[in-house]
Amino acid sequence: MSTLSRRQFLGTIAAAAVYGTSSCGAHAARRAFGKGKPNVLFIAVDDLRPQLGCYGADYIVSPNIDRLAAEGLLFERAYCQQAVCAPSRASILSGCRPDTTRIYDLNTPLRKAMPDILSLPQHFKNNGYETLSIGKIYHHPSDDAPGWSIPPFRAGTLGEGKTWKGRGYLSQQAIEQMNKYNAEHPGSKGRGPAYEAADVPDNEYPDGANADHAIEELRRLKRGGRPFFMAMGFYKPHLPFNAPKKYWDLYKGEDIRLADNPFLPKDCPSYAPTSWGELRNYYGIPRKGPCSDQLARSLVHGYYACVSYTDSQVGRLLDELDRLDIRKDTVVILWGDHGWKLGEHSLWCKHTNFELDTRVPMIVSAPGQKKRGARTDALTEFVDIYPSLCELSGLDTPRHCEGTSFVPLIENPARSWKTAAFSQYPRGKVMGYSMRTERYRYTEWQDRKTKKPLARELYDHTEDPAENANIAGKARMGDIVERLSLMLNAGYKHARPK
């Protein structure tokens, strides 16, 4: 690329940043579709990838999430900032990207990293909302005391009258396997088998009990009359894949298809994949090498069952909003904190910059929304959630927020939008910065001190949507790699919508 073309390119993206700040930046105007302050039902689902009926997977039984999509706006291309729980949730609840929060792993609560941050629930609490946390919202159960009107509730970890036998396992066989595995692997921290299908009611597992509690709270909140921000976090489909047997019975094991690309992308650098240690720490999973086809099929079966189990709990909450006649006054947003691999690229779990890990489901339904059952292909990010909920509720957006309100997409899903979405994942002294554009996913693995690129990945989603071949090293892609590298290093501010 010539010096002139570099200048032209940087000038173009700088202009985009200027337009983005003036129209859709962090200081969005106060606006709400409905009258007064709407309630907010903020539904988080752990490890949920966009493999649902409403996302085209007609073999997944997800009628309630599909119903929510039919009432609101479905985001086809939403992306998390980092594909692991704590950093992803911290980015949503703070409105800041991982390089701002400095949270890259599971060890750092948000309030330890950013003690004075005005979190999303705290902002709503300060504006007259009653704020509640039920289930898993932050990774750390006691995080963000200033954000909640009452202490967080987590069935299965806080007790509250329930006695789970151990890490969510109910059957005696599973508990015996867990104890055996723990004796052989002292660092396993209570992990037993990777799946279980006990023949029990929904509320015998934590998600059903949390949904019970949320319904009780909705009834209390309706009587109280104050606007509320209820954060409802479901554990499943996170490992272990434990769900009542009736949800396993929705699927036939012999009908479950395994990944059709059980191999690493051609020419991908060593930084790109993982050894999927999260799954390997469960009883019955090989410590090295691949899963057998039989085991893989059981794991996929368990994941699907957990998706349907969670979907049923979502449906119970939506039904209660209708029964209480407050659905029309409530913003509902549902999101999965990152994607998940089910054998694709010979991998499982998350922890990468691949599309499978960074792309997430996100659905929003708002009072007064005119376009219902709509879909948008616009590139959106999880840091966009904070300013969007502010705008939907008529609250000012705090100046620290690094995302862009997507409310204009609710009004016009087809409008032009961001030119890129950004994610990242660390590998020790190396940070992988990844950028999704309209056509490409480009990743640079950089030395964290010098910022020197050590490896690159480029996947063409027009020709290779499954990301099976890294073409960053192909001579014909040289100009494109250089342009995308400039864009990546210019940063998210230059990718905002015009």
Protein Blocks (a to p, Z undefined) as FASTA:
>chain_A
ZZklmmmmmmmmmmmmmmmmmmmmmkbccddfbgcjddddddddehiacddfknopakbc
cfklmmmmmmmccdfbbcdfbdcfklmmmmmmnopafklnopabfkbcfklmmmmbccfk
lmmmmnopacddehjfbfblkgokllpfbdcddehjlonopacfbghiabfklmmmmmmm
mmmmmmnnopacfbdcddbdfklpmklmmmmmmmmmmmmmmmnopacddddddfblcdcd
dddfklmmmpcfklpccdfblcccehiafklmcchlmlmmpghiafedcddfklmmmmmm
mmmmmmmmmmmmmmmmmmmmmmnopmmmcccddddfbdcdehiahighehiabfklmpcc
dddddehiabghiacfbdcdfklmmmmmmmmnopacdfkbcbdcfklmmmmmmbccdfbd
cddddehjaccdddddfkbccdddddfklopafbdcdddfklmmnopaccklpmklmmmm
mmmmmmmmnojmlmccZZ
